[in-house]
Amino acid sequence: MADTVRLMAKPVSAIQQEIRELTNAEKEEALATLIEELDGPPDAGAEAAWLEEIGRRSHEIDSGAVACIPAKEVFARIDKILGE
């Protein structure tokens, strides 16, 4: 059996402290990397599907087929539903 060297992983608390010492830009980069790793590889057709959906919705708005609801009204409805 081959000799192996096992490295001890840093305690999570030490990693957390190191993260606190990063700049906001560095934290953002680290977070994006972690999310990407946890989320897995992107769906091959996801971006194309979103672009198609954006185009469809944009056409519906431009043609008057749908009416937009102002964000203020949407949030007021949500607050009412949530009882706030």
N, C-alpha and C positions, 0 to 999 in steps of 0.2 A: 504494500500500500504506500502510495506516495505521501511524503510529508506535506502537510498543508499548514499555512499560517492563517489563523483566524483573527481578524481585526475586530475589536470591540466597536460596535456602533456607538455614536455619541448619544447620550441621553437626550430625549426630546426637549427637556427643559434647557439644555445647553444650546440646542439648535434654535429654540424660540428666542433665547437671549441674543444670539447672533443676528437673527432676523430683525429684532428691535433696533439693532445698531445700523442697519442698512438705510440708505436714502430711500425716499418714496419710489424713485425710479427703479432702484434695485429690487425693492419689495415687489413692485408691479411685475418686473421681469421674472422673479422667482415664482410668484403666484401663477403667472401665465404658464410657466413651464410645468408646475405641479398639476394644474387643471388639465393641461394637454395630456400629460401622462396618465392621469386618472380617467380621463374621458375616452382615451384610446384614439386610434386613427380616425380622421374625418371620413364621413361617408363620401364615396366617390362622386355621387351625383347631387350631393346636398347643395352645393353652391349654385349649380345650374338650376336646380329646382326652385331655390329661393329667388334667383333672378327672374325666372318665369313667373313666379307668384307676385313679385313686385311689379312686373310689367302688367300683369292681369289687373291687379288692384289699382294701379295708376290709371289704366285705361277706363276702369269702372268709374273712378272719380272724375276724370276729365270729360267723360261722356255724359255725366249726370245720372248714371245708372244707380249710384248709391249716394247717400248724403253723409257727409262727415259730421261727427259729433265733437264739439269743442272739448278739449281735455278737462276744462274746469267742470263741465257738466258730467263727464264720465266719472271724475273723482267724487263729485257730489253724490252721484248715484251709488258709488261703492261705499262711501261713508254712511249713507242711509241704510244700505243693506247690512253693513257691519254694526249698525247701531251707534255710530259715533256722532 
